Amino acid sequence: MTSPQQTPDTHGHSHSHGPAAPVSQHLRRVIAAVLIPFATAVVVGLVVLWPGGAPAHERTGVGFDRQTEQGQVVKIEQIDCKDVNAAQVPPTGDTTTPEGREAQRAQTGDCAKATVEVTTGKDKGRKFVEIVQPDAPRQFHVKQGVVVAYAPDAPRDLQYSVTDVDRTTPMALLAGIFALAVVVVGRLRGLMALIALVISFAVLTLFILPAILQGSNPLIVAVVGSSAIMLLALYLCHGLTARTSVAVLGTLISLLLIGLLGSLFIGWASLTGNTDDNTGLIHGLYPEIDMSGLLLAGVIIGSLGVLDDVTVTQTSAVWELRQANPDMGPRALYKAGIRIGRDHIASVVNTLVLAYAGAALPLLLLFSIAQSSVGMVANSELVAQEIVRTLVGSIGLVASVPVTTVLAALVVSADRPGTPEGGATAETATGAPSGTPSGAPSETPPKAPAGRPFGGLRTRGGGGRRRKA
């Protein structure tokens, strides 16, 4: 009797939970025929639209468009606010307004006189004084790093002023903890994810932003840049496989849907994209930039990260379902995968809405203080553009689940050598190899792992009973 260890494995599949079996050569060619032209178009777009750096302009000294240097607080003194005229009560003495009450509080307290030393730039070592009112949201302490703005046209004593706190150390430490956690838990896959994150930021800062500033169409730039990020990130993190290619196709289709819906509703709702001081400054410095197109570009780029998560998860779920039960056909795989996707949809959409709501919380608080109606709040452009951004992105996310699931189910089920049309593998439902009559004993038993025989048991293909060898 032939020992199970000596019998060659003639079965066409494995029930292990390792990497999914590769699809056929023909199907890989079909996928390549779709993705290679797309990747080529992305490369051509990068070459044609590559900006070569942001255009130079004369600084206005307004908002973020200021020359900045690093500084450090070297001395703090407590002084009477009246001695430095920190605030002036209105000439009428009216303290019923918020401005009047704030000025009165500033005159009745102790102010901080901070001596700040410039630590970078041509004026390194120069010191200036900054007065901090007692109710100011930001208070200083000695040896604290700060960001100082430089105004060359101002009088010498007023050329430098503190604009922000230097947060380099805590931010760098937090980034290091994040990177360490990703590598420790994700190992090589986590390291690849960090590399993909760096590449994404590189594409954003070296291509997308400068190209928009150069006057290129923001929508086209966003589509090309997002596609490049998607291809590099997905294939770098998940490998050059059919499974990853399906996720890429699902993401691409969903991005196209988001672009179409965003373009339609941003135009229909007459959203200009110029809603605050920052966008107003951009429009003032670069009037040729299409601000509504910039809004649409933000919608596409903002949706990309969550789309990657959804499409990769759905594709992996379908592949694992096929591995667990090779007899599942495309219809059964789709039904099982879409059930997983519904749970994913519920959590992702809620996450996206809460993320936007959290970012706009101060604005929503202002509307609440003003006792504005929900309709009035939603109709304001500042809130309406966030609503459109959220809903368009959410529609794309919802659509990505069935799109990716059906693509994955078709790809993983189709075109396997020796696979019947119904999606069964080389074995029939009775466990016999393909071509073996139902009920006939199988001449070749399943192969056991090396060193672990089936305990002297052998399986008959027809009866399903086991007898001792």
C-alpha positions in Angstrom: 0.0 0.0 0.0 1.3 3.4 -0.9 2.1 5.6 2.0 0.4 9.0 2.0 3.8 10.7 2.3 5.0 9.1 -0.9 1.9 9.9 -3.0 2.3 12.9 -5.3 -0.3 15.7 -4.9 -2.6 15.8 -8.0 -5.3 18.0 -6.5 -5.7 21.5 -8.0 -6.1 23.5 -4.9 -5.0 23.8 -1.2 -7.1 24.7 1.8 -4.2 26.6 3.5 -4.6 30.2 4.4 -1.4 31.4 2.7 -1.2 33.6 -0.4 -4.0 33.2 -2.8 -3.4 30.9 -5.8 -2.4 33.0 -8.9 -4.9 33.6 -11.6 -4.3 32.2 -15.0 -1.8 33.6 -17.5 -4.6 34.7 -19.8 -6.4 36.7 -17.1 -3.2 38.3 -16.1 -2.8 39.5 -19.6 -6.3 41.0 -19.6 -5.6 42.9 -16.4 -2.3 44.1 -17.8 -4.0 45.3 -21.0 -6.2 47.5 -18.8 -3.6 48.8 -16.3 -0.5 49.2 -18.4 -2.2 51.9 -20.7 -3.6 53.6 -17.6 -0.1 53.6 -15.9 1.4 54.9 -19.1 -1.1 57.7 -19.2 -0.3 58.6 -15.6 3.4 58.8 -16.4 2.8 60.9 -19.5 0.6 63.2 -17.4 3.3 63.6 -14.8 5.9 64.4 -17.4 3.7 67.0 -19.3 2.4 68.7 -16.1 5.6 68.5 -14.1 6.0 72.1 -12.7 9.7 72.2 -11.8 9.0 74.0 -8.5 6.5 76.6 -7.2 6.6 80.0 -9.0 8.4 82.8 -7.2 6.4 85.8 -6.0 7.0 88.9 -3.8 5.9 88.3 -0.2 2.9 90.3 0.9 3.5 89.9 4.6 -0.2 88.8 5.1 -1.2 85.6 6.8 1.0 82.6 5.9 2.7 84.7 3.2 5.3 86.0 5.5 9.0 85.5 6.0 9.6 83.6 9.2 12.5 82.6 11.4 13.0 80.6 14.5 13.3 82.3 18.0 13.5 81.5 21.7 12.0 83.2 24.7 15.0 84.2 26.9 13.3 86.3 29.6 9.8 86.9 31.1 8.8 89.9 33.2 5.4 90.7 34.8 4.3 94.3 34.3 1.1 96.3 34.7 -0.9 96.3 31.5 -1.7 100.0 31.9 2.0 100.8 31.7 2.3 99.4 28.2 -1.2 100.4 26.9 -2.0 96.7 26.1 -5.6 97.6 25.2 -7.7 100.7 25.0 -11.2 101.0 26.3 -13.5 102.7 23.7 -13.5 106.5 24.1 -17.2 106.4 25.0 -16.3 104.1 27.9 -18.8 101.5 26.6 -17.8 98.1 28.0 -21.0 96.3 26.9 -19.5 95.0 23.7 -17.1 92.1 23.7 -14.3 94.3 22.5 -14.9 96.8 25.3 -15.0 94.1 28.0 -11.8 92.5 26.7 -10.0 95.9 26.7 -11.1 96.6 30.3 -9.9 93.2 31.5 -6.5 93.8 29.8 -6.1 97.1 31.6 -6.8 95.7 35.0 -4.4 92.7 34.9 -0.7 91.9 34.7 0.8 91.5 31.3 3.9 89.4 30.4 6.8 91.1 28.9 8.7 88.4 26.9 12.2 89.0 25.5 12.6 86.9 22.4 15.9 86.2 20.7 16.1 85.4 17.0 18.0 82.1 16.5 18.1 81.8 12.7 18.5 84.0 9.6 20.7 87.1 9.0 19.6 88.7 12.3 20.6 85.7 14.5 21.1 86.9 18.0 18.9 89.9 17.7 16.4 90.5 20.6 12.9 92.1 20.6 10.1 92.4 23.1 6.6 90.9 22.9 3.8 91.9 25.2 1.4 89.1 26.1 -2.0 90.1 27.6 -3.3 88.1 30.6 -6.2 86.6 28.8 -4.3 85.7 25.6 -4.8 82.1 24.6 -1.0 81.5 24.2 1.3 82.2 27.1 5.1 81.9 27.0 7.8 80.5 29.3 11.6 80.9 29.3 13.5 78.7 26.8 10.4 78.1 24.8 10.9 77.9 21.0 8.8 80.2 18.9 8.2 81.2 15.3 8.8 84.8 14.5 7.6 86.8 11.5 10.0 89.3 9.8 8.6 92.5 8.1 11.5 94.2 6.4 9.5 97.4 5.6 8.4 98.0 9.2 10.3 100.2 11.7 13.3 98.4 13.2 11.6 97.9 16.6 8.6 96.4 15.0 10.2 94.2 12.3 9.9 91.0 14.4 6.9 89.6 16.1 5.9 86.2 17.5 3.4 84.3 15.3 3.4 80.8 16.7 5.0 78.3 19.0 7.7 76.0 17.7 6.3 72.5 17.9 9.0 70.6 16.1 10.1 68.4 19.0 6.7 67.0 20.1 5.6 66.6 16.5 8.8 64.7 15.6 8.5 62.5 18.7 4.9 61.7 17.9 5.9 60.8 14.3 8.6 58.6 15.5 6.2 56.7 17.9 3.8 56.3 15.0 6.5 54.9 12.7 7.8 52.6 15.4 4.3 51.3 16.1 3.6 50.7 12.4 6.9 48.8 11.9 6.6 46.7 15.1 3.0 45.6 14.3 3.1 45.6 10.5 6.8 44.5 10.1 7.8 44.5 6.4 4.3 45.5 5.3 4.3 48.3 7.8 7.7 49.5 6.5 6.4 49.5 3.0 3.4 51.5 4.1 5.6 54.1 5.6 7.6 54.3 2.4 4.4 54.7 0.5 3.3 57.5 2.9 6.6 59.4 2.1 6.0 58.9 -1.6 2.5 60.3 -1.3 3.7 63.4 0.5 6.4 63.8 -2.2 3.9 63.6 -5.0 1.7 66.1 -3.2 4.4 68.7 -2.4 6.6 68.2 -5.5 3.9 67.8 -8.2 0.3 68.6 -7.2 0.8 71.8 -5.3 3.4 73.4 -7.6 1.5 72.4 -10.7 -1.7 74.1 -9.5 0.3 77.2 -8.6 1.8 77.2 -12.1 -1.7 77.5 -13.5 -2.5 73.9 -14.5 -6.1 72.7 -14.3 -6.5 71.6 -10.6 -8.9 68.8 -11.6 -6.5 67.3 -14.1 -3.5 67.7 -11.7 -5.5 66.0 -8.9 -6.5 63.1 -11.1 -3.0 62.5 -12.4 -1.4 63.0 -8.9 -3.9 60.8 -7.2 -3.5 58.1 -9.7 0.2 58.1 -9.3 -0.1 57.9 -5.5 -2.7 55.1 -5.8 -0.5 53.0 -8.2 2.7 53.5 -6.1 1.1 53.0 -2.7 -1.0 50.0 -3.5 1.6 48.0 -5.5 4.4 48.9 -3.0 2.3 47.8 0.0 0.5 44.8 -1.4 2.7 43.6 -4.2 2.4 43.3 -8.0 -0.5 40.8 -8.0 -3.9 40.3 -9.6 -5.4 41.0 -6.2 -3.8 44.4 -6.0 -4.7 45.1 -9.6 -8.4 44.5 -8.8 -8.2 47.0 -5.9 -6.6 49.5 -8.3 -9.4 49.1 -10.8 -12.0 49.5 -8.1 -10.3 52.6 -6.8 -10.0 54.1 -10.2 -13.7 53.6 -11.1 -14.7 55.1 -7.8 -12.4 58.1 -8.3 -14.0 58.7 -11.7 -17.4 58.6 -10.1 -16.4 61.1 -7.4 -14.9 63.4 -10.0 -18.1 63.4 -12.1 -20.4 63.9 -9.1 -18.2 66.6 -7.6 -17.9 68.5 -10.8 -21.7 68.4 -11.3 -22.7 69.4 -7.8 -20.0 72.0 -7.2 -21.1 73.8 -10.3 -24.8 73.3 -9.6 -24.5 74.6 -6.1 -22.4 77.6 -7.3 -19.5 76.8 -4.9 -16.6 79.2 -5.5 -14.1 77.6 -3.2 -13.2 81.1 -1.9 -14.6 81.0 1.6 -12.0 82.2 4.1 -8.9 84.3 4.5 -6.6 81.6 3.3 -8.4 80.9 0.1 -8.9 84.6 -0.4 -5.1 85.1 0.0 -4.4 82.3 -2.6 -6.9 83.9 -5.0 -5.2 87.3 -4.5 -1.7 86.0 -5.1 -2.6 83.7 -8.0 -5.8 85.0 -9.6 -5.5 82.6 -12.5 -6.1 79.6 -10.2 -9.6 78.1 -10.6 -10.8 78.0 -6.9 -13.8 75.8 -7.6 -11.5 73.4 -9.4 -9.2 73.5 -6.4 -12.2 72.5 -4.2 -12.9 69.6 -6.5 -9.3 68.5 -6.5 -9.4 68.5 -2.7 -12.5 66.3 -2.8 -10.7 63.7 -5.0 -7.4 63.7 -3.0 -9.3 63.6 0.3 -11.3 60.6 -0.8 -8.4 58.6 -2.1 -7.0 57.4 1.3 -10.3 55.9 2.4 -11.0 54.5 -1.0 -7.7 52.5 -0.9 -8.7 51.0 2.5 -12.2 49.9 1.3 -11.1 48.5 -2.1 -8.1 46.6 -0.6 -10.2 45.2 2.2 -13.0 44.0 -0.2 -10.6 42.4 -2.6 -8.7 40.6 0.2 -12.0 39.4 1.7 -13.2 37.9 -1.6 -9.8 36.2 -2.1 -9.8 34.7 1.4 -13.4 33.5 0.9 -12.3 31.7 -2.2 -9.3 30.2 -0.4 -11.6 29.0 2.5 -14.1 27.5 0.1 -12.8 26.9 -3.5 -16.2 25.6 -4.6 -17.8 29.1 -4.3 -18.7 30.6 -7.6 -18.7 34.3 -8.5 -22.3 34.8 -7.4 -21.7 33.2 -4.0 -18.5 35.1 -3.6 -20.2 38.4 -4.4 -23.0 37.8 -1.9 -20.6 36.9 0.9 -18.2 39.7 0.1 -21.0 42.3 -0.1 -22.2 41.3 3.4 -18.7 42.1 4.7 -18.8 45.4 2.7 -22.0 46.6 4.3 -20.4 46.6 7.7 -17.4 48.4 6.2 -19.7 51.0 4.6 -21.4 51.8 7.9 -18.2 52.4 9.7 -16.3 54.3 7.0 -19.2 56.7 6.1 -19.7 57.5 9.8 -16.0 58.0 10.2 -15.8 60.4 7.2 -18.8 62.5 8.3 -17.4 62.8 11.9 -14.0 63.7 10.6 -15.4 66.6 8.6 -17.7 67.6 11.5 -14.7 67.5 14.0 -12.6 69.8 11.7 -15.5 72.3 11.4 -16.5 72.2 15.1 -15.5 75.8 15.9 -17.5 77.0 12.9 -20.6 74.9 13.9 -20.2 76.3 17.4 -20.4 79.8 16.1 -23.6 79.0 14.2 -25.0 77.5 17.4 -24.2 80.7 19.3 -25.9 82.8 16.6 -28.9 80.5 16.9 -29.0 80.0 13.2 -31.4 77.4 11.7 -30.2 74.2 10.3 -31.3 75.3 6.8 -29.4 78.6 7.0 -26.3 76.9 8.3 -26.4 74.3 5.5 -27.0 77.0 2.9 -23.9 79.0 3.7 -21.1 78.3 1.3 -18.6 77.6 4.0 -20.7 74.7 5.3 -22.3 73.7 2.0 -18.9 72.9 0.4 -18.1 70.6 3.3 -21.5 68.9 2.9 -20.9 68.4 -0.8 -17.4 67.2 -0.1 -18.7 64.7 2.5 -21.6 63.4 0.5 -19.7 63.1 -2.8 -16.9 61.3 -1.1 -19.3 59.0 0.7 -21.2 58.1 -2.5 -17.8 57.1 -4.0 -17.0 55.0 -1.0 -20.4 53.3 -1.0 -20.1 52.6 -4.8 -16.6 51.2 -4.4 -17.8 48.3 -2.3 -20.1 46.6 -4.9 -17.8 47.6 -7.8 -14.7 46.1 -6.2 -16.5 43.1 -4.9 -17.9 42.1 -8.3 -14.5 42.6 -10.0 -12.8 40.5 -7.3 -15.4 37.8 -7.5 -15.1 37.6 -11.3 -11.3 37.7 -11.4 -10.7 35.1 -8.6 -13.3 32.7 -10.1 -12.7 33.0 -13.8 -10.3 31.5 -16.3 -8.5 28.9 -14.1 -7.2 25.9 -16.0 -9.5 22.9 -15.5 -12.1 25.0 -13.7 -15.7 24.2 -14.6 -18.0 27.1 -15.5 -19.8 27.0 -12.2 -16.7 28.0 -10.3 -15.9 24.6 -8.8 -12.3 23.6 -8.6 -10.7 20.4 -10.0 -12.5 18.4 -7.4 -16.1 17.7 -7.6 -18.6 18.1 -4.8 -17.9 14.5 -3.7 -14.2 15.1 -3.2 -13.1 13.1 -6.2 -10.6 14.7 -8.6 -11.8 16.0 -11.9 -12.6 13.2 -14.3 -13.2 10.6 -11.5 -16.8 9.2 -11.6 -18.8 10.0 -8.5 -18.7 7.3 -6.0 -15.5 5.7 -7.5 -12.6 5.4 -5.1 -9.9 7.9 -5.5 -6.6 6.3 -6.5 -4.6 9.1 -5.1 -5.3 10.1 -1.5 -4.7 13.7 -0.3 -1.2 14.5 0.5 -0.4 15.1 4.1 2.1 17.6 5.3 5.7 16.3 5.6 6.2 14.3 8.8 2.5 14.4 9.6 0.7 11.4 8.0 -3.0 11.0 8.4 -2.4 8.5 11.2 -2.7 5.5 8.8 -6.2 6.6 7.6 -7.1 6.7 4.0 -10.1 8.4 2.4 -12.4 6.8 -0.2 -13.7 9.3 -2.8 -17.3 8.0 -3.0 -18.4 6.9 0.4 -16.7 9.5 2.4 -15.9 6.9 5.1 -12.4 6.2 6.5 -10.9 2.8 7.2 -7.6 1.8 8.5 -5.0 1.1 5.9 
